[in-house]
């Protein structure tokens, strides 16, 4: 059995158990081992082992049954013990309740007895106290202070308590009978008060916080308690302003006092508030006045910058002080202190801002025009000017003499940036310094100045000058600078719109001034876009006029009807070459001058006019066979220019024109077939006929018969 027990290992696995039994049995190994495999012996061993296991199982089962019976007996005994303990616990709990009731009864009796004793003792103590005060009062009546309380300097605290009470009593006595003693008590009251304040000041210099707390507690009931606080605040500020930054010094001072004041005074928030009030009304107000008064009348720019900086730093200091306990409504308290410092400067701030912004903007513009040696023209206003403007918009006619601007646009990005920068700073100051109720109105006034000087005095003037500088459409070799004006005006509009959204909108977004600003912006932009449209339209007319001059000067009748049909050496005419160069240059200029859909709109308009010009130009000539081929080559070149436009409609027009030119060279027998082709089928028959009539052989009976 011992051998059997040894075969059991934890954790028990049946397969491993059989394996271990086989290896322990002689003859149970595999063939070829030290002993030959003996199945009979192995079977015998298994049978014996099974019997041993059965015996072991019976033994263990008996042991288990015995343990179960023992466990049941012990469980019953334990249950009896628990029941006994529960009964004992109930008895103990009842005893505890009885004891608690008895203790409560005794405590009630003791409290009642204490109240009775206190009722007896309090009058007795008051009587004793009154007797002492009468004794001290008699000493003042006799004029000789003998008590140790008054003669011993170490008992100043007790003396202060006595004299404070005597002073209150003396206030109730009639003056005619007790004037002398009242005077003596008042004198002693004042002397002790001064001694206590002096003692507090000395302790503050020595840094003895505990002594300061004791003296402050005694002085709390004296009239001179406020003088104690004033002396404390005054001494705290001695040597506190050693740096160049008074605001940082003030913040450090308040932070230091805030840590200390709670250990000294019973009302620390009131003391700290009084310190802050002293800092604002004395130190900061004096500093602000010194900084602003010297430049208030002489230098508006420096005055506004200093006012903004000082106000910002003061509000920053106020934000730091909000962390401290200053009472119930510290926000209102600090706001009133700031207002008391800056009220005289903020009342007329916006007038100073507007005056400075106007003068500064005018100076920036004037300095620019002076640098260009340009005397600004006055743009007329009133009925006549309005009439001219309407006529120009409807007829596109230049009214008045053309002005040679020598390529100058009179638009400067540097000027615009300077104006926007000045206005941005004005918006920032306005946001900080304006009363919330006045902020939208003040911001609108600043915006109006920006519109006046940037949009009207600078951009609108440049547009008017640019319009006046556009030559008539029949001018030769005209320089077209208006597209440069368009390019710069477009850039400026983006900058103007960005400032409107970034700096003006936050100031007026929740006020009625928003719609007013948006309307003003819309009107000024529409007005300028109208002038830009007029200028671009007239510029396009000039471009077409220039092309007309090139074609008129370079195109010869013999180009399309050469004397020697067999000796044509050119691929396209000289007029075509020059027009092509000119058109590509103008297309590139338009693309550089505009952005977005504006480019496509202008290029489409130019392309349509260019097509009309070439169409009408081709209608002026008669074409031989070789001349027609040359015309087709010219139109092919024009079509390449049209591809640069990247406008499908323009390219379609030139594709159609190219197909029409094929009518100049196609054999008479094929005319009807060509006219019914995809590109020409939808055209009016008169247009087709007009091109066929341009053929030199049109009058031949055969051609007329085929086309009829």
C-alpha angles and dihedrals in degrees: 000000000000088000090051092050090051090059091062112090130170122278093036116222116179096212092052091045091056090044092055091047092052094050091050092052116088109241092019095105126099123275114282094034126122089278125036118249111267113190095183092054090047091050091049090050091050092050092049091046091051090053090050090050091051091052090047090049092052091049093049092046091055090049091050092051090050092050092048091053091048091049092052091051092050091047091055092048091049092050090053091051091050091051090050092050091049091054090048090049092052091051091048091049091053090050090049092052091050090049092049091051090050092049091050090051092050091046091052090051091048092050090049090049090048091052090050091049091047090049089055097039098047095061088044092053090046090050091050090048091048090049090053092048090049089052092051090044090054089054089057089048091052091046094232122101107207103156118111089233091069100034099045110077091201090064094061091125093057091042090052091052092050096045092047090056093044089050091055091048092048090056089065096049122097112259098221095060101032104031094118096049091044089054091051093049091048090049092050089045090054093045093051091045091054091046091052093048090048090049090050092050092048091049090050091053090050091046094237101153095177092055090047089053092051094049093044090053090054093045091050090088094045126091089235093064089104090053088054090054091046092052090047092051092045093050092046090059094051107112092357096116103061100126129075091246108077092182093056090046091052092050092050091047093052092046091052094047092046090061092050106035095073091059093054112035132047090220103043096161091058092048093048091047090052090050091051090047089052092049093050100040098042113021103029096037091053091047093049092048092051091049098047107033095062093058101028095099102021106046117026094180094054090042093055093045092048092046091051093046095047094045092048093049091046092052088046089055089048090054090054091049091053087077091069128081105253100156134276103317106029092152092063091041094055093041090056091050091052091046092051089057100045104027094102091050099043096050093074099020096115093052090054090046094050093046093049094045092052095049093043093049092047090050092050091052095043092049089053095049090046090054088056092046086236125150106210114238118227111242109220122238134192135053100328094048091046090050091051090049093052092047091049093049093049101038101026088222120150107243115205129005120320114252121220106225092179090230094305114139095191088222119117125188089200090057091047093049090049092050092046091047092052090048092047090054089047090053090050092050090045091053092050102038104035123093108250091244092053097040099093092046093048092046090052091053090053090048090051090056090050090052092048097050103029103033103029107023095039114019098030091045090051090050092050091047090046091050090050089050095055107106123225118273093252095055116120122231091359118180110226110208099156091092088061087055089051092051094050094041089053091053091047092050090056092051091046092050092048092054091046091055099037103042111015102039096060089055097051104024095109099038137079088250089076094076090044092054093045091050092049091048091049093050095049093047093047090050092052094043088054090055091045090051090050092049094047091049092051090045090054089050089053091050090052089046090053090051090050090054091049092049093044092049100040106031116087129190090234089061090077098028106039120189091229110043092187096053104060108134103170127091095208136357127274090241090057092052094053094044090049092052091046095048094048090050092052093046090053090048092051092050090051093047100052142034141207120004091344090076093054093045094052094041091050090052091048091046093052092049091045090052092048090050094051091043093053091041093056090050090066097068141066116228133215119198094269090039090055090051089052091049089052089052091050092050089048088057091047088051090055087055088050089057089060088061090062089209112132093208093055092048090050091053092054092044088056091046090051090052090049090054089058086070087068094065108023117113114262091242091058098046096099092047092051093046091054092051123118097266098044103034094090096046123105112265091232090061091052091046092050090058094046089052089061091068115105090225094050094110092058110112092231095057094044090050093051094050097043 
